[in-house]
Amino acid sequence: MTETVILPDSGAVAAAAAERWARLAAESIEARGRFMVALSGGATPRPLYRLLASEPYRSSLPWSRTGIFFTDERRVPQDHPDSNYRMVRETLLADVPVAPSQVFPLKGEGLISDVQKSGRNMLEEVFRLQRKEWPRFDLVLLGLGEDGHFASIFPGTRALTDNSMPVMVIEVPSIKAERVTLTLPVINNARHLMFLVTGEKKAEAVEAALQGPNRISAIPTKALKPVDGDIVWLIDEAAASRLK
Ligand code: 6PG
């Protein structure tokens, strides 16, 4: 099921996302004893992370049973200004009672094979996966790039066609860089996907994602087909301005 919610502005998007986070955390813990969430980088989710790190959420959310993962990462060390881990640490983790043992960064630096292997090993261990089983996150937070990418699944890249591993390093010619990303089979296996998209610059990408042709190579979000989960798009009016 895909739900689209249009909200007045980025503050309202963050508020709606925090409410949903709280509900999903409670449901997940009730059902399975833990809440496993993968966080996106970029600028859009920062207001949400700040909100979660302030009252009432800081004191009321079940942080001790929450596992924090990352949708994608830059090829940089953890303390680099471009690191998603660093951004999440500074905006959220520094102010909430989440122990380091509950945080599972993606390795950014190193040989491609090492990064992919360490991502796979980490997921297999934490989720206690059997062979050929994909991890099942309770919530994956996603943003949308102006070019239509989410996590680090960019148009025209191998991330759209290679389903052989859970964490992949991909070459992204359009940004002349490599990225580390959770892959489509993992994202499609999540219970809940939540997109946060704000600002007029995203209007075209939102239109393509929600109302564009089914061309996966050009519009990566067309590859999102949750196995047994749902997608909610929380969009502000500016980003939704081209929707019919
Ligand atoms: C990242 C992401 C990426 C992001 C989009 C949107 O690490 O950059 O996870 O997919 O969500 O690029 O980024 P903004 O929110 O900065 O527009």
Boltz pocket constraint, residues with backbone or C-beta under 6 A from the ligand:
constraints:
  - pocket:
      binder: B
      contacts: [[A, 39], [A, 40], [A, 41], [A, 42], [A, 43], [A, 44], [A, 45], [A, 71], [A, 72], [A, 73], [A, 84], [A, 142], [A, 143], [A, 144], [A, 145], [A, 146], [A, 149], [A, 150], [A, 151], [A, 152], [A, 196]]
      max_distance: 6.0
